[in-house]
């Protein structure tokens, strides 16, 4: 069954025009409901802002947006934790959950460089291991059902735009270009996977991303791609066949044994997720 807001019967000029206006109005209404300001722009004005934009663009909508370096974000958050007394261990893999009388009281973690095993005890264990959440929970005899969705991106050798460019359509492959320092990132894809440790980027994914990005900025088709990478989204378990339709909401699970797991969400909600988990 298909569920939608409006059914239009008729594929002539009027029916198609209604479909076009509804698509735009739905986006504008959604922005208004959550307080995001919008500005409808002519193609001429859009091209003044983004000279590399496809000249066939009919209309654009400007909204406030930004980009962020996720690696630097993680390092700065961890550095703040360390300054305030926290400890962090990089390149360590948790291989065992230490239990006492049925309660999780610590972990054993192996240093990937030296092979040294550290045993660390705590009052509470928070499992925030993303795509590996179910694997870590399994060490404690628990289960966290997930749907794993791989997303891939490509990186250009220089900037093609100073603004984030996003196609106004239902979420699909290669519908966003994001400037970041001296380069641009374009993506993404959405493919379900079983094992987060066994992923790769196929040439077909790269071709799709480049082709779709080229529809927004034609120069993208002639730009040198210097890198491609992928990550795995730890989505809440769902029977939906298209992972894009799965909610990006998050869930905190109390395993009733001293361990909590937090799953779902996305980068834009990480602060809320952290706040709710700590509370």
N, C-alpha and C positions, 0 to 999 in steps of 0.2 A: 504493500500500500504506500502511496505517496501522500505526504502531508504538506500542505502549503497554505499561504495566506489568502491568495486570490486565484480563482480559476477563470481564465479568459477563453471564450469560445469564439474562434475566428482568427484566421491568419492573414487577413488583409492589412491594408495600411493602418486602419484604426486600431485593430487588435494588437498589431505589432507596436504601434505608438504607445498604447496603454501599457504594454509590457515594459517598454523602455522607461517610461515615466515612473512606473511602480518600482522598478529596480533602484532608481535614483532616490525616490522619496523614502523608500524603506531604509536606506542607508542614512539619509538626512534625519529621519525621525529617530532612528536608533541613537545617533550622535546626540541629538537634542535631549533624549531621555536620560542620558548619563552625563550631560553637561560638557560635551566636547564641541567647541565652536567650529563652524564650517564656513567656507567661502567658496561659492560657485564661481569658477573662472572660465573665461573664453579660451579658446585654443591659442589665440594671439598672446594673451597675458601669461598663459602657462608656458609658452615657448620663450617668453622673455625671462621667466624665472629659471627655466631649465632648457637652455639652448639645444641640448642633445636629444630632447624629447621627440618622439615620433611626430613629424609634421602632419600626419593624418589624424592626430588627436582631435576629437570634436569638442570635448569639454573636460574640465578637470575640477576636482573639489579639493581645496586646501584645508588640511587639518593640522593641529600641532603634533609633532612627532619628534623622535630623537633616536640616536643609536648609542650603543654602549659596548665597551670591550669587556666581555664576560670573564676573561682570564684575569684581567686587572681587577675587576669587581671582586672576584673570589679572593685574590691575594690581599686586597685592602681590607676586606671583612675579616680574614684570618689574622692579619697583622694587628687589627684593632683588638681582637680577642686575646692575642699574645701580650699586647701592651697591658691589658687589664688582668693578666694572670693566667690565661688559658695556655694549654700545650697543644701543639700540632705535630703530626708525624706524616711526612710525605713518603711516597713509594713504599707504603706498608700495606699488606693485604691481610684482612681479618680471616683467619683460618679456623678459629674455634670460638664459640661462645661459652664462657666459663659459668657453670651453674653450681648452686648450693641449695639443697633441699627444694629443688624444683624452681628456684628463682635465678634469673640471669644476674650475675654479679660482676661480670667483667668480660674481657676479650683476650685472645692471644693473636698477635699480629706479627707477621714475618716481614723483615726488612728485605726488600727485593735486591738491594745492592750487596749486603753482607750475609744474608741468610739468618741473621740474629732474630730470635723470637722474643718479643716483649709480652709480658703479661700485665694487663692494666685493669684495675678494679674500680668500680664506681657504684653509686647508689641507683642510678638510672642509666639505661642504654637507649639512645635515640638512633634508630635506623633510618638515615636519610641518604641512602646510597643509590638513589635514582633507579636506573634500569636494572641494577643488581639487588634491589630491595628484597625480592622474593628469595634470591639465593642466600642473602645474609640471614633473612628470617628463618630459612630452612635449617641453618646451623643451630637454631634454638628450638627446632621442632615446630616452628610456626609456618604459616602460609600467608602470602600477600598476593592475591590474584592480580595480574597485570596484563594489559595489552601493550606490547612493545612496538613502537612505530619509528622506523629509521627516517631521518631527514638529512638530505645532502645539500651542500652549497658549493659554489665555485667562487674563486677570488681572482679579480683582474689585476693587471700589473700597474694600473693607475686609476685615478678617480675619473668617473664619467659624469657624475652629478654631485652637487653639494646638498641635495635634498633627498630624503627617502622617497622612492617611487613605488607605488603599489597599484596594481590593476584593480579596479572596482568591479569585482565579480565574485561569485562564490569561491571559497578557498580552493586553490588548484596548484599544479606544479609551476614553479618558476614565476610566481606572481609578485615578487618584491625584489627591489635593488636597494641596498643600504650602503651609503658611504661610510668608511671607517678609516680615519687617518689618511694615508696616501693611496688607499685602494678602494675597491667596491666589492661587496659580497652580493651574490644573487642566489636565490633559491625559492622555495625549497621543495623537496619531494616528500612523499609520505608512503612508506612501504612497511608492511608488518613483518617483523622478524621474530625468531624464537630465542636466539642466543645473542646477548649484547656483545659478547667477545668474538663473535664470528660475523662481522659485517664488512662489506667492501662497497666501493662506488663503481657501478658499471658505466661503460662508455655511453650507453643509452640514456642514463640519468643526466650525465654531463651535457649531452646533445639537447635533451629536452629543456634543461635550464637555460642554456645559451640561446636556443631558439625562441623561448618565451620571453626572455629578457630582451632579446633583439626586437621584439614587437613593441616594447616600451621605449627602448633607446636603440635605434638601428645600428649605431656605431659599435654596440656590444658584439655584433657578429664578426667584426674584424679585430677585436681586441684580444691581446694575448692573455690566456688564462694561466696563472702561475701555480695554482693549487686548487685541489678539491678535497673536501672533508665531510664527514657525516657524524651525527650524534644519534642517540636513541632516546625517544620520549617515553617516560614511564607513565602511561595513561591508565586510568582506572579501568578495570576489566569490563569488557563490553563484547556483545555478540555482533555488533555492527561490522559489516564487511569493509567499509571505508573508514579508516582511522581518523579522517578529518571530521567525521560526524560525531566522534567521541568527545564528551565533555572535557574541558581543561580545568574542571573543578578539582579540588584536592580533598584528601581524607586523612585523618589521624586515627591510627589503630592502636588501641591499648591491648596488648597481648596478655595482660593480667599476670605477667611473670617478671616484671621489672624492665621489660622492653617495650618501646613504642616505635611504630613505623609511620612515616609520613610519605604519601605518594600522590601522584597527579600534579596538577598545577603547571606553571610555566615561569619563565624568567621574570615576567612583569608582575608576578604575584609572590615572588620569593620573600619579600619583607613581611607580607601578611602571613604567609605560611610559617615563617620563623616566629613571628609574634604569637600566633595561635599555639604553636608547639610549645614554646617556652611557658605560656600562660597555663 
